[in-house]
Amino acid sequence: MFVLVKILAVAVVSVLAYAAFDYVYFGPTIISLSGSSLVIENNRVKVDFALGGASSFGGVLIATEEGQGGGVQKSLDYFDESGAAEFLRTQQPGHCSAEFYDAHARHKELIPATPAVRAALAALDFSDHDDTASWRRFTVNGRCVSHLKSLTINGQPAGGPSELDGICMTMVVTDISVQDKPIQAF
């Protein structure tokens, strides 16, 4: 089951990456949100995703990266509460081993729902995950991309992963908050 979830997650990211690649070579990408739908399109590709209901997540923000296109502005690496507790129990202060990071870090792709959220995501820069003193508690609210409704390439219907429920690798963000002070202890 876990392998299937990973395959579906890679497929979603691939579709979004394809849209980003297409943007670079074939024109601007238009992103529109309406009701429970997220549409990403350019002059060759149109992807229509269904959005789930309101959702939130949080934990300890450990790293950010710029989005790779397809509407994704920021990628977050974080520890959920159980990962943060395990970090405190097993890791030395000021250090996070690569093995621990690989085993416990979670990942989300974030698409801003408003210009204010876009500005907040642009301001996030936690590019050095080794700097444990820069880690902050955070909370994100929004709606998860739940499934692919349709994919069209060059005006022709194309296939893609239909069910993404429960994965929530990509989220349309309506609000994000990050604590100002560095985490000394989770």
Contact map, one row per residue, 1 for C-alpha under 8 A:
111110000000000000000000000000000000000000000000000000000000000000000000000000000000000000000000000000000000000000000000000000000000000000000000000000000000000000000000000000000000000000
111111000000000000000000000000000000000000000000000000000000000000000000000000000000000000000000000000000000000000000000000000000000000000000000000000000000000000000000000000000000000000
111111100000000000000000000000000000000000000000000000000000000000000000000000000000000000000000000000000000000000000000000000000000000000000000000000000000000000000000000000000000000000
111111110000000000000000000000000000000000000000000000000000000000000000000000000000000000000000000000000000000000000000000000000000000000000000000000000000000000000000000000000000000000
111111111000000000000000000000000000000000000000000000000000000000000000000000000000000000000000000000000000000000000000000000000000000000000000000000000000000000000010000000000000000000
011111111100000000000000000000000000000000000000000000000000000000000000000000000000000000000000000000000000000000000000000000000000000000000000000000000000000000000000000000000000000000
001111111110000000000000000000000000000000000000000000000000000000000000000000000000000000000000000000000000000000000000000000000000000000000000000000000000000000000000000000000000000000
000111111111000000000000000000000000000000000000000000000000000000000000000000000000000000000000000000000000000000000000000000000000000000000000000000000000000010010000000000000000000000
000011111111100000000000000000000000000000000000000000000000000000000000000000000000000000000000000000000000000000000000000000000000000000000000000000000000000000010010100000000000000000
000001111111110000000000000000000000000000000000000000000000000000000000000000000000000000000000000000000000000000000000000000000000000000000000000000000000000000000000000000000000000000
000000111111111000000000000000000000000000000000000000000000000000000000000000000000000000000000000000000000000000000000000000000000000000000000000000000000000110000000000000000000000000
000000011111111100000000000000000000000000000000000000000000000000000000000000000000000000000000000000000000000000000000000000000000000000000000000000000000000010000000000000000000000000
000000001111111110000000000000000000000000000000000000000000000000000000000000000000000000000000000000000000000000000000000000000000000000000000000000000000000000000000000000000000000000
000000000111111111000000000000000000000000000000000000000000000000000000000000000000000000000000000000000000000000000000000000000000000000000000000000000000000000000000000000000000000000
000000000011111111100000000000000000000000000000000000000000000000000000000000000000000000000000000000000000000000000000000000000000000000000000000000000000000100000000000000000000000000
000000000001111111110000000000000000000000000000000000000000000000001110000000000000000000000000000000000000000000000000000000000000000000000000000000000000000000000000000000000000000000
000000000000111111111000000000000000000000000000000000000000000000011100000000000000000000000000000000000000000000000000000000000000000000000000000000000000000000000000000000000000000000
000000000000011111111100000000000000000000000000000000000000000000000100000000000000000000000000000000000000000000000000000000000000000000000000000000000000000000000000000000000000000000
000000000000001111111110000010000000000111001000000000000000000000001100000000000000000000000000000000000000000000000000000000000000000000000000000000000000000000000000000000000000000000
000000000000000111111111000010000000000000000000000000000000000000011110000000000000000000000000000000000000000000000000000000000000000000000000000000000000000000000000000000000000000000
000000000000000011111111100000000000000000000000000000000000000000001000000000000000000000000000000000000000000000000000000000000000000000000000000000000000000000000000000000000000000000
000000000000000001111111111000000000000001011000000000000000000000000000000000000000000000000000000000000000000000000000000000000000000000000000000000000000000000000000000000000000000000
000000000000000000111111111110000000000001000000000000000000000000000000000000000000000000000000000000000000000000000000000000000000000000000000000000000000000000000000000000000000000000
000000000000000000011111111100000000000000000000000000000000000000000000000000000000000000000000000000000000000000000000000000000000000000000000000000000000000000000000000000000000000000
000000000000000000001111111000000000000000000000000000000000000000000000000000000000000000000000000000000000000000000000000000000000000000000000000000000000000000000000000000000000000000
000000000000000000000111111100000000000001110000000000000000000000000000000000000000000000000000000000000000000000000000000000000000000000000000000000000000000000000000000000000000000000
000000000000000000000111111110000000000001100000000000000000000000000000000000000000000000000000000000000000000000000000000000000000000000000000000000000000000000000000000000000000000000
000000000000000000000011011111000000000001100000000000000000000000000000000000000000000000000000000000000000000000000000000000000000000000000000000000000000000000000000000000000000000000
000000000000000000110010001111100000000111000000000000000000000000000110000000000000000000000000000000000000000000000000000000000000000000000000000000000000000000000000000000000000000000
000000000000000000000000000111110000001111000000000000000000000000000000000000000000000000000000000000000000000000000000000000000000000000000000000000000000000000000000000000000000000000
000000000000000000000000000011111000011110000000000000000000000000000010000000000000000000000000000000000000000000000000000000000000000000000000000000000000000000000000000000000000000000
000000000000000000000000000001111100011100000000000000000000000000000000000000000000000000000000000000000000000000000000000000000000000000000000000000000000000000000000000000000000000000
000000000000000000000000000000111111111000000000000000000000000000000000000000000000000000000000000000000000000010000000000000000000000000000000000000000000000000000000000000000000000000
000000000000000000000000000000011111110000000000000000000000000000000000000000000000000000000000000000000000000000000000000000000000000000000000000000000000000000000000000000000000000000
000000000000000000000000000000001111100000000000000000000000000000000000000000000000000000000000000000000000000000000000000000000000000000000000000000000000000000000000000000000000000000
000000000000000000000000000000001111110000000000011100000000000000000000000000000000000000000000000000000000000000000000000000000000000000000000000000000000000000000000000000000000000000
000000000000000000000000000000001111111000000001111000000000000000000000000000000000000000000000000000000000000000000000000000000000000000000000000000000000000000000000000000000000000000
000000000000000000000000000000111101111100000001111000000000000000000000000000000000000000000000000000000000000000000000000000000000000000000000000000000000000000000000000000000000000000
000000000000000000000000000001111000111110000111100000000000000000000000000000000000000000000000000000000000000000000000000000000000000000000000000000000000000000000000000000000000000000
000000000000000000100000000011110000011111001111000000000000000000000110000000000000000000000000000000000000000000000000000000000000000000000000000000000000000000000000000000000000000000
000000000000000000100000000011100000001111111110000000000000000000000000000000000000000000000000000000000000000000000000000000000000000000000000000000000000000000000000000000000000000000
000000000000000000100110011111000000000111111100000000000000000000000000000000000000000000000000000000000000000000000000000000000000000000000000000000000000000000000000000000000000000000
000000000000000000000000011100000000000011111000000000000000000000000000000000000000000000000000000000000000000000000000000000000000000000000000000000000100000000000000000000000000000000
000000000000000000000100010000000000000011111100000000000000000000000000000000000000000000000000000000000000000000000000000000000000000000000000000000001110000000000000000000000000000000
000000000000000000100100000000000000000111111110000000000000000000000000000000000000000000000000000000000000000000000000000000000000000000000000000000111110000000000000000000000000000000
000000000000000000000000000000000000001111011111000000000000000000000000000000000000000000000000000000000000000000000000000000000000000000000000000001111000000000000000000000000000000000
000000000000000000000000000000000000001110001111100000000000000000000000000000000000000000000000000000000000000000000000000000000000000000000000000111110000000000000000000000000000000000
000000000000000000000000000000000000111100000111110000000000000000000000000000000000000000000000000000000000000000000000000000000000000000000000000111100000000000000000000000000000000000
000000000000000000000000000000000000111000000011111000000000000000000000000000000000000000000000000000000000000000000000000000000000000000000000111111000000000000000000000000000000000000
000000000000000000000000000000000001110000000001111100000000000000000000000000000000000000000000000000000000000000000000000000000000000000000000111110000000000000000000000000000000000000
000000000000000000000000000000000001110000000000111110000000000000000000000000000000000000000000000000000000000000000000000000000000000000000011111000000000000000000000000000000000000000
000000000000000000000000000000000001000000000000011111100000000000000000000000000000000000000000000000000000000000000000000000000000000000000011110000000000000000000000000000000000000000
000000000000000000000000000000000000000000000000001111100000000000000000000000000000000000000000000000000000000000000000000000000000000000000011000000000000000000000000000000000000000000
000000000000000000000000000000000000000000000000000111110000000000000000000000000000000000000000000000000000000000000000000000000000000000001111000000000000000000000000000000000000000000
000000000000000000000000000000000000000000000000000111111000000000000000000000000000000000000000000000000000000000000000000000000000000000001111000000000000000000000000000000000000000000
000000000000000000000000000000000000000000000000000001111100000000000000000000000000000000000000000000000000000000000000000000000000000000111110000000000000000000000000000000000000000000
000000000000000000000000000000000000000000000000000000111110000000000000000000000000000000000000000000000000000000000000000000000000000000111000000000000000000000000000000000000000000000
000000000000000000000000000000000000000000000000000000011111000000000000000000010000000000000000000000000000000000000000000000000000000011110000000000000000000000000000000000000000000000
000000000000000000000000000000000000000000000000000000001111100000000000000001111001000000000000000000000000000000000000000000000000000011100000000000000000000000000000000000000000000000
000000000000000000000000000000000000000000000000000000000111110000000000000001111001000000000000000000000000000000000000000000000000001111000000000000000000000000000000000000000000000001
000000000000000000000000000000000000000000000000000000000011111100000000000111100000000000000000000000000000000000000000000000000000001111000000000000000000000000000000000000000000000000
000000000000000000000000000000000000000000000000000000000001111100000000000111100000000000000000000000000000000000000000000001001001011100000000000000000000000000000000000000000000000000
000000000000000000000000000000000000000000000000000000000000111110000000000111000000000000000000000000000000000000000000000011111000001000000000000000000000000000000000000000000000000000
000000000000000000000000000000000000000000000000000000000000111111000000011110000000000000000000000000000000000000000000000111100000000000000000000000000000000000000000000000000000000000
000000000000000000000000000000000000000000000000000000000000001111100000011100000000000000000000000000000000000000000000000011100000000000000000000000000000000000000000000000000000000000
000000000000000000000000000000000000000000000000000000000000000111110000111000000000000000000000000000000000000000000000000000000000000000000000000000000000000000000000000000000000000000
000000000000000000000000000000000000000000000000000000000000000011111011111000000000000000000000000000000000110000000000000000000000000000000000000000000000000000000000000000000000000000
000000000000000010010000000000000000000000000000000000000000000001111101100000000000000000000000000000000000000000000000000000000000000000000000000000000000000000000000000000000000000000
000000000000000110111000000000000000000000000000000000000000000000111111100000000000000000000000000000000000000000000000000000000000000000000000000000000000000000000000000000000000000000
000000000000000111110000000010000000000100000000000000000000000000011111000000000000000000000000000000000000000000000000000000000000000000000000000000000000000000000000000000000000000000
000000000000000100010000000010100000000100000000000000000000000000101111100000000000000000000000000000000000001000000000000000000000000000000000000000000000000000000000000000000000000000
000000000000000000000000000000000000000000000000000000000000000000111111111000000000000000000000000000000000111100000000000000000000000000000000000000000000000000000000000000000000000000
000000000000000000000000000000000000000000000000000000000000000001111011111000000000000000000000000000000000111100000100110000000000000000000000000000000000000000000000000000000000000000
000000000000000000000000000000000000000000000000000000000000000111100001111100000000000000000000000000000000111000000000110000000000000000000000000000000000000000000000000000000000000000
000000000000000000000000000000000000000000000000000000000000000111100001111110000000000000000000000000000011110000000000000000000000000000000000000000000000000000000000000000000000000000
000000000000000000000000000000000000000000000000000000000000111110000000011111000000000000000000000000000111110000000000000000000000000000000000000000000000000000000000000000000000000000
000000000000000000000000000000000000000000000000000000000000111100000000001111100000000000000000000000001111000000000000000000000000000000000000000000000000000000000000000000000000000000
000000000000000000000000000000000000000000000000000000000011111000000000000111110000000000000000000000001110000000000000000000000000000000000000000000000000000000000000000000000000000000
000000000000000000000000000000000000000000000000000000000011110000000000000011111111000000000000000000011100000000000000000000000000000000000000000000000000000000000000000000000000000000
000000000000000000000000000000000000000000000000000000000111000000000000000001111111000000000000000000001100000000000000000000000000000000000000000000000000000000000000000000000000000000
000000000000000000000000000000000000000000000000000000000011000000000000000000111111100000000000000000000000000000000000000000000000000000000000000000000000000000000000000000000000000000
000000000000000000000000000000000000000000000000000000000000000000000000000000111111110000000000000000000000000000000000000000000000000000000000000000000000000000000000000000000000000000
000000000000000000000000000000000000000000000000000000000000000000000000000000111111111000000000000000011000000000000000000000000000000000000000000000000000000000000000000000000000000000
000000000000000000000000000000000000000000000000000000000011000000000000000000111111111100000000000000000000000000000000000000000000000000000000000000000000000000000000000000000000000001
000000000000000000000000000000000000000000000000000000000000000000000000000000001111111110000000000000000000000000000000000000000000000000000000000000000000000000000000000000000000000001
000000000000000000000000000000000000000000000000000000000000000000000000000000000111111111100000000000000000000000000000000000000000000000000000000000000000000000000000000000000000000000
000000000000000000000000000000000000000000000000000000000000000000000000000000000011111111100001000100000000000000000000000000000000000000000000000000000000000000000000000000000000000000
000000000000000000000000000000000000000000000000000000000000000000000000000000000001111111111000000000000000000000000000000000000000000000000000000000000000000000000000000000000000000011
000000000000000000000000000000000000000000000000000000000000000000000000000000000000111111100000000000000000000000000000000000000000000000000000000000000000000000000000000000000000000000
000000000000000000000000000000000000000000000000000000000000000000000000000000000000011111110000000000000000000000000000000000000000000000000000000000000000000000000000000000000000000000
000000000000000000000000000000000000000000000000000000000000000000000000000000000000011111111011100000000000000000000000000000000000000000000000000000000000000000000000000000000000000000
000000000000000000000000000000000000000000000000000000000000000000000000000000000000000101111111000000000000000000000000000000000000000000000000000000000000000000000000000000000000000000
000000000000000000000000000000000000000000000000000000000000000000000000000000000000000100111110000000000000000000000000000000000000000000000000000000000000000000000000000000000000000000
000000000000000000000000000000000000000000000000000000000000000000000000000000000000000000011111000000000000000000000000000000000111100000000000000000000000000000000000000000000000000000
000000000000000000000000000000000000000000000000000000000000000000000000000000000000000000111111100000000000000000000000000000000111000000000000000000000000000000000000000000000000000000
000000000000000000000000000000000000000000000000000000000000000000000000000000000000001000110111110110000000000000000000000000000101000000000000000000000000000000000000000000000000000000
000000000000000000000000000000000000000000000000000000000000000000000000000000000000000000100011111110000000000000000000000000000000000000000000000000000000000000000000000000000000000000
000000000000000000000000000000000000000000000000000000000000000000000000000000000000000000000001111111000000000000000000000000000000000000000000000000000000000000000000000000000000000000
000000000000000000000000000000000000000000000000000000000000000000000000000000000000000000000000111111100000000000000000000000000000000000000000000000000000000000000000000000000000000000
000000000000000000000000000000000000000000000000000000000000000000000000000000000000001000000001111111111000000000000000000000000000000000000000000000000000000000000000000000000000000000
000000000000000000000000000000000000000000000000000000000000000000000000000000000000000000000001111111111000000000000000000000000000000000000000000000000000000000000000000000000000000000
000000000000000000000000000000000000000000000000000000000000000000000000000000000000000000000000011111111000000000000000000000000000000000000000000000000000000000000000000000000000000000
000000000000000000000000000000000000000000000000000000000000000000000000000000000000000000000000001111111000000000000000000000000000000000000000000000000000000000000000000000000000000000
000000000000000000000000000000000000000000000000000000000000000000000000000000100010000000000000000111111100000000000000000000000000000000000000000000000000000000000000000000000000000000
000000000000000000000000000000000000000000000000000000000000000000000000000011110010000000000000000111111110000000000000000000000000000000000000000000000000000000000000000000000000000000
000000000000000000000000000000000000000000000000000000000000000000000000000111110000000000000000000000011111000000000000000000000000000000000000000000000000000000000000000000000000000000
000000000000000000000000000000000000000000000000000000000000000000000000001111000000000000000000000000001111100000000000000000000000000000000000000000000000000000000000100000000000000000
000000000000000000000000000000000000000000000000000000000000000000000000001110000000000000000000000000000111110000000000000000000000000000000000000000000000000000000001111000000000000000
000000000000000000000000000000000000000000000000000000000000000000100001111100000000000000000000000000000011111000000000000000000000000000000000000000000000000000000000111000000000000000
000000000000000000000000000000000000000000000000000000000000000000100001111100000000000000000000000000000001111100000000000000000000000000000000000000000000000000000000011110000000000000
000000000000000000000000000000000000000000000000000000000000000000000011110000000000000000000000000000000000111110000000000000000000000000000000000000000000000000000000011110000000000000
000000000000000000000000000000000000000000000000000000000000000000000001100000000000000000000000000000000000011111101100100000000000000000000000000000000000000000000000000111000000000000
000000000000000000000000000000001000000000000000000000000000000000000000000000000000000000000000000000000000001111101100000000000000000000000000000000000000000000000000000111000000000000
000000000000000000000000000000000000000000000000000000000000000000000000000000000000000000000000000000000000000111111100000000000000000000000000000000000000000000000000000001000000000000
000000000000000000000000000000000000000000000000000000000000000000000000000000000000000000000000000000000000000111111110000000000000000000000000000000000000000000000000000000000000000000
000000000000000000000000000000000000000000000000000000000000000000000000000000000000000000000000000000000000000001111111000000000000000000000000000000000000000000000000000000000000000000
000000000000000000000000000000000000000000000000000000000000000000000000000000000000000000000000000000000000000111111111100000000000000000000000000000000000000000000000000011110000000000
000000000000000000000000000000000000000000000000000000000000000000000000100000000000000000000000000000000000000111111111110000000000000000000000000000000000000000000000000000000000000000
000000000000000000000000000000000000000000000000000000000000000000000000000000000000000000000000000000000000000000111111111000000000000000000000000000000000000000000000000000000000000000
000000000000000000000000000000000000000000000000000000000000000000000000000000000000000000000000000000000000000000011111111100000000000000000000000000000000000000000000000000010000000000
000000000000000000000000000000000000000000000000000000000000000000000000110000000000000000000000000000000000000100001111111100000000000000000000000000000000000000000000000000010000000000
000000000000000000000000000000000000000000000000000000000000000000000000110000000000000000000000000000000000000000000111111110000000000000000000000000000000000000000000000000000000000000
000000000000000000000000000000000000000000000000000000000000000000000000000000000000000000000000000000000000000000000011111110000000000000000000000000000000000000000000000000000000000000
000000000000000000000000000000000000000000000000000000000000000100000000000000000000000000000000000000000000000000000001111111000000000000000000000000000000000000000000000000000000000000
000000000000000000000000000000000000000000000000000000000000001110000000000000000000000000000000000000000000000000000000011111100000000000000000000000000000000000000000000000000000000000
000000000000000000000000000000000000000000000000000000000000011110000000000000000000000000000000000000000000000000000000000111111000011000000000000000000000000000000000000000000000000000
000000000000000000000000000000000000000000000000000000000000001110000000000000000000000000000000000000000000000000000000000011111000000000000000000000000000000000000000000000000000000000
000000000000000000000000000000000000000000000000000000000000001000000000000000000000000000000000000000000000000000000000000001111110000000000000000000000000000000000000000000000000000000
000000000000000000000000000000000000000000000000000000000000011000000000000000000000000000000000000000000000000000000000000001111111001000000000000000000000000000000000000000000000000000
000000000000000000000000000000000000000000000000000000000000000000000000000000000000000000000111000000000000000000000000000000011111000000000000000000000000000000000000000000000000000000
000000000000000000000000000000000000000000000000000000000000000000000000000000000000000000000110000000000000000000000000000000011111111000000000000000000000000000000000000000000000000000
000000000000000000000000000000000000000000000000000000000000010000000000000000000000000000000111000000000000000000000000000000001111111000000000000000000000000000000000000000000000000000
000000000000000000000000000000000000000000000000000000000000000000000000000000000000000000000100000000000000000000000000000000000011111000000000000000000000000000000000000000000000011100
000000000000000000000000000000000000000000000000000000000000010000000000000000000000000000000000000000000000000000000000000001000011111100000000000000000000000000000000000000000000011000
000000000000000000000000000000000000000000000000000000000001111000000000000000000000000000000000000000000000000000000000000001001011111110000000000000000000000000000000000000000000011000
000000000000000000000000000000000000000000000000000000000001110000000000000000000000000000000000000000000000000000000000000000000000011111000000000000000000000000000000000000000111111000
000000000000000000000000000000000000000000000000000000000111100000000000000000000000000000000000000000000000000000000000000000000000001111100000000000000000000000000000000000000110001000
000000000000000000000000000000000000000000000000000000000111100000000000000000000000000000000000000000000000000000000000000000000000000111110000000000000000000000000000000000011110000000
000000000000000000000000000000000000000000000000000000011110000000000000000000000000000000000000000000000000000000000000000000000000000011111000000000000000000000000000000000011100000000
000000000000000000000000000000000000000000000000000000011100000000000000000000000000000000000000000000000000000000000000000000000000000001111100000000000000000000000000000011111000000000
000000000000000000000000000000000000000000000000000001111000000000000000000000000000000000000000000000000000000000000000000000000000000000111110000000000000000000000000000011110000000000
000000000000000000000000000000000000000000000000000001110000000000000000000000000000000000000000000000000000000000000000000000000000000000011111000000000000000000000000001111100000000000
000000000000000000000000000000000000000000000000001111110000000000000000000000000000000000000000000000000000000000000000000000000000000000001111100000000000000000000000001111000000000000
000000000000000000000000000000000000000000000000001111100000000000000000000000000000000000000000000000000000000000000000000000000000000000000111110000000000000000000001111100000000000000
000000000000000000000000000000000000000000000000111100000000000000000000000000000000000000000000000000000000000000000000000000000000000000000011111000000000000000011001111100000000000000
000000000000000000000000000000000000000000000000111100000000000000000000000000000000000000000000000000000000000000000000000000000000000000000001111100000000000000111111000000000000000000
000000000000000000000000000000000000000000000000111000000000000000000000000000000000000000000000000000000000000000000000000000000000000000000000111110000000000011111000000000000000000000
000000000000000000000000000000000000000000000011110000000000000000000000000000000000000000000000000000000000000000000000000000000000000000000000011111100000000111110000000000000000000000
000000000000000000000000000000000000000000000011110000000000000000000000000000000000000000000000000000000000000000000000000000000000000000000000001111100000000001000000000000000000000000
000000000000000000000000000000000000000000000111100000000000000000000000000000000000000000000000000000000000000000000000000000000000000000000000000111110000111000000000000000000000000000
000000000000000000000000000000000000000000001111000000000000000000000000000000000000000000000000000000000000000000000000000000000000000000000000000111111000111100000000000000000000000000
000000000000000000000000000000000000000000001110000000000000000000000000000000000000000000000000000000000000000000000000000000000000000000000000000001111111110000000000000000000000000000
000000000000000000000000000000000000000000011100000000000000000000000000000000000000000000000000000000000000000000000000000000000000000000000000000000111111110000000000000000000000000000
000000000000000000000000000000000000000000111000000000000000000000000000000000000000000000000000000000000000000000000000000000000000000000000000000000011111000000000000000000000000000000
000000000000000000000000000000000000000000011000000000000000000000000000000000000000000000000000000000000000000000000000000000000000000000000000000000011111100000000000000000000000000000
000000000000000000000000000000000000000000000000000000000000000000000000000000000000000000000000000000000000000000000000000000000000000000000000000000011111110000000000000000000000000000
000000000000000000000000000000000000000000000000000000000000000000000000000000000000000000000000000000000000000000000000000000000000000000000000000001111011111000000000000000000000000000
000000000000000000000000000000000000000000000000000000000000000000000000000000000000000000000000000000000000000000000000000000000000000000000000000001111001111100000000000000000000000000
000000000000000000000000000000000000000000000000000000000000000000000000000000000000000000000000000000000000000000000000000000000000000000000000000001100000111110000000000000000000000000
000000000010001000000000000000000000000000000000000000000000000000000000000000000000000000000000000000000000000000000000000000000000000000000000000100100000011111000000000000000000000000
000000010011000000000000000000000000000000000000000000000000000000000000000000000000000000000000000000000000000000000000000000000000000000000000001100000000001111110000000000000000000000
000000000000000000000000000000000000000000000000000000000000000000000000000000000000000000000000000000000000000000000000000000000000000000000000001110000000000111110000000000000000000000
000000000000000000000000000000000000000000000000000000000000000000000000000000000000000000000000000000000000000000000000000000000000000000000000011100000000000011111000000000000000000000
000000011000000000000000000000000000000000000000000000000000000000000000000000000000000000000000000000000000000000000000000000000000000000000000111100000000000011111111000000000000000000
000000000000000000000000000000000000000000000000000000000000000000000000000000000000000000000000000000000000000000000000000000000000000000000000111000000000000000111111000000000000000000
000000000000000000000000000000000000000000000000000000000000000000000000000000000000000000000000000000000000000000000000000000000000000000000000010000000000000000011111000000000000000000
000010001000000000000000000000000000000000000000000000000000000000000000000000000000000000000000000000000000000000000000000000000000000000000000010000000000000000011111100000000000000000
000000000000000000000000000000000000000000000000000000000000000000000000000000000000000000000000000000000001000000000000000000000000000000000001110000000000000000011111111000000000000000
000000001000000000000000000000000000000000000000000000000000000000000000000000000000000000000000000000000011100000000000000000000000000000000001100000000000000000000011111000000000000000
000000000000000000000000000000000000000000000000000000000000000000000000000000000000000000000000000000000001111000000000000000000000000000000001100000000000000000000001111100000000000000
000000000000000000000000000000000000000000000000000000000000000000000000000000000000000000000000000000000001111000000000000000000000000000000111100000000000000000000001111110000000000000
000000000000000000000000000000000000000000000000000000000000000000000000000000000000000000000000000000000000011110000000000000000000000000000111100000000000000000000000011111000000000000
000000000000000000000000000000000000000000000000000000000000000000000000000000000000000000000000000000000000011110001000000000000000000000011110000000000000000000000000001111110000000000
000000000000000000000000000000000000000000000000000000000000000000000000000000000000000000000000000000000000000111001000000000000000000000011110000000000000000000000000000111110000000000
000000000000000000000000000000000000000000000000000000000000000000000000000000000000000000000000000000000000000000001000000000000000000000011100000000000000000000000000000011111000000000
000000000000000000000000000000000000000000000000000000000000000000000000000000000000000000000000000000000000000000001001100000000000000001111000000000000000000000000000000011111100000000
000000000000000000000000000000000000000000000000000000000000000000000000000000000000000000000000000000000000000000000000000000000000000001110000000000000000000000000000000000111110000000
000000000000000000000000000000000000000000000000000000000000000000000000000000000000000000000000000000000000000000000000000000000000000111100000000000000000000000000000000000011111000000
000000000000000000000000000000000000000000000000000000000000000000000000000000000000000000000000000000000000000000000000000000000000000111000000000000000000000000000000000000001111110000
000000000000000000000000000000000000000000000000000000000000000000000000000000000000000000000000000000000000000000000000000000000000000100000000000000000000000000000000000000000111110000
000000000000000000000000000000000000000000000000000000000000000000000000000000000000000000000000000000000000000000000000000000000000000100000000000000000000000000000000000000000011111000
000000000000000000000000000000000000000000000000000000000000000000000000000000000000000000000000000000000000000000000000000000000000111100000000000000000000000000000000000000000011111100
000000000000000000000000000000000000000000000000000000000000000000000000000000000000000000000000000000000000000000000000000000000000111110000000000000000000000000000000000000000000111111
000000000000000000000000000000000000000000000000000000000000000000000000000000000000000000000000000000000000000000000000000000000000100000000000000000000000000000000000000000000000011111
000000000000000000000000000000000000000000000000000000000000000000000000000000000000000100000000000000000000000000000000000000000000000000000000000000000000000000000000000000000000001111
000000000000000000000000000000000000000000000000000000000001000000000000000000000001100100000000000000000000000000000000000000000000000000000000000000000000000000000000000000000000001111
